[in-house]
Amino acid sequence: QLQAYGGGLVQPGGSLRLSCAASGFTLGDRAIGWFRQVPGKEREGVSYISSSGEFIKYVDSVKGRFTISRDNAKNTVYLQMNSLKPEDTAVYSCAAQYDERWRNYWTDARKYVYWGQGTQVTVSS
């Protein structure tokens, strides 16, 4: 299982760091994706990191503001979110990709096998 946490209410321009912790499997064996979803809209891939940490991707809307990283020794992946905007408001979830050979399809939620319970991020003044 995966568990995402670290969300909350933050003002525009603020920062949050989300964490994705794994239990029951070794997170270091899996590529991890962060997704977000707003009610009534499709789930959106936000960022992706390979198991080694060498291959990283971001959706265009967060480039330069969000940073994904991982600490395999702690079985945790992080998403540092800076310069937050109201449009970043969503439920953020992390997921483990089934097969890392699908890295070029990192935004496709169907390519992930384990999903964690999401955490709410609200950006508002």
C-alpha positions as CSV (number, residue, x, y, z in Angstrom):
1,Q,0.0,0.0,0.0
2,L,0.9,3.6,-0.5
3,Q,-0.1,6.5,1.6
4,A,0.2,10.2,0.6
5,Y,0.3,12.8,3.2
6,G,1.4,16.4,3.8
7,G,-1.4,18.3,2.2
8,G,-3.2,21.2,3.7
9,L,-4.4,24.8,3.2
10,V,-1.8,27.2,2.0
11,Q,-1.9,30.7,0.6
12,P,-1.0,31.5,-3.0
13,G,2.8,31.6,-3.4
14,G,3.2,29.2,-0.5
15,S,4.9,25.8,-0.3
16,L,4.0,22.3,0.8
17,R,5.9,19.0,0.7
18,L,4.0,15.9,0.1
19,S,5.2,12.5,1.0
20,C,4.4,9.1,-0.4
21,A,5.2,6.2,1.9
22,A,5.0,2.5,1.1
23,S,4.2,-0.5,3.2
24,G,4.1,-4.1,2.2
25,F,6.6,-3.7,-0.7
26,T,9.9,-2.0,-1.4
27,L,9.2,1.3,-2.9
28,G,12.7,1.5,-4.3
29,D,11.8,-1.2,-6.8
30,R,9.1,0.9,-8.4
31,A,8.8,4.0,-10.4
32,I,6.3,6.4,-8.7
33,G,3.9,8.9,-10.1
34,W,2.1,11.8,-8.5
35,F,-1.4,12.5,-9.8
36,R,-4.0,15.1,-8.8
37,Q,-7.7,15.2,-9.3
38,V,-10.4,17.9,-9.0
39,P,-14.1,16.9,-8.7
40,G,-15.6,16.6,-12.2
41,K,-12.3,16.5,-13.9
42,E,-10.0,13.7,-15.1
43,R,-7.1,12.6,-13.0
44,E,-3.9,14.4,-14.1
45,G,-0.4,13.2,-14.0
46,V,1.8,15.7,-12.2
47,S,5.2,14.2,-11.8
48,Y,7.1,10.9,-12.2
49,I,10.3,9.5,-10.9
50,S,12.0,6.3,-11.9
51,S,13.1,3.7,-9.4
52,S,16.7,4.9,-9.6
53,G,15.7,8.6,-9.5
54,E,17.4,9.3,-12.8
55,F,14.3,9.7,-15.0
56,I,12.0,12.5,-13.9
57,K,9.1,14.1,-15.6
58,Y,6.7,17.0,-14.8
59,V,3.5,18.2,-16.4
60,D,4.1,21.6,-18.0
61,S,2.0,23.5,-15.6
62,V,4.2,22.6,-12.6
63,K,7.7,22.8,-14.2
64,G,10.0,25.1,-12.3
65,R,7.7,25.0,-9.2
66,F,7.5,21.4,-8.2
67,T,10.3,19.0,-7.5
68,I,10.0,15.2,-7.1
69,S,12.6,13.2,-5.2
70,R,12.9,9.9,-3.5
71,D,14.7,8.4,-0.5
72,N,14.7,4.7,-1.1
73,A,16.3,4.0,2.3
74,K,13.2,5.6,3.9
75,N,10.8,4.0,1.4
76,T,9.4,7.4,0.6
77,V,8.9,9.7,-2.4
78,Y,8.5,13.4,-2.0
79,L,6.8,16.2,-4.0
80,Q,8.1,19.6,-3.0
81,M,5.6,22.2,-4.2
82,N,6.6,25.8,-4.3
83,S,4.9,29.0,-5.6
84,L,1.6,27.3,-5.3
85,K,-1.4,28.7,-7.3
86,P,-5.1,28.3,-6.7
87,E,-5.3,26.0,-9.8
88,D,-3.0,23.6,-7.9
89,T,-5.9,22.8,-5.6
90,A,-6.8,19.1,-5.8
91,V,-6.5,15.8,-4.1
92,Y,-3.0,14.5,-4.7
93,S,-2.3,10.8,-4.9
94,C,0.8,8.7,-5.5
95,A,1.0,5.5,-7.4
96,A,3.5,2.8,-8.2
97,Q,3.9,2.0,-11.9
98,Y,3.5,-1.7,-12.8
99,D,6.4,-1.8,-15.2
100,E,9.0,0.8,-15.6
101,R,9.3,0.1,-19.3
102,W,6.1,2.2,-19.5
103,R,7.9,5.3,-18.4
104,N,7.0,7.2,-21.5
105,Y,3.3,6.6,-20.6
106,W,3.8,8.0,-17.1
107,T,0.6,10.1,-17.3
108,D,-1.5,7.1,-18.0
109,A,-3.1,6.1,-14.7
110,R,-3.9,2.7,-16.1
111,K,-0.2,1.9,-16.1
112,Y,-0.1,2.0,-12.3
113,V,-0.7,-0.9,-10.0
114,Y,-0.7,0.5,-6.5
115,W,-2.5,3.6,-5.4
116,G,-2.4,5.4,-2.2
117,Q,-5.1,7.3,-0.4
118,G,-4.9,10.9,-1.5
119,T,-4.2,14.1,0.4
120,Q,-6.1,17.3,-0.1
121,V,-4.1,20.4,-1.2
122,T,-6.0,23.7,-1.1
123,V,-4.4,26.9,-2.3
124,S,-6.5,29.9,-1.3
125,S,-6.2,33.3,0.4
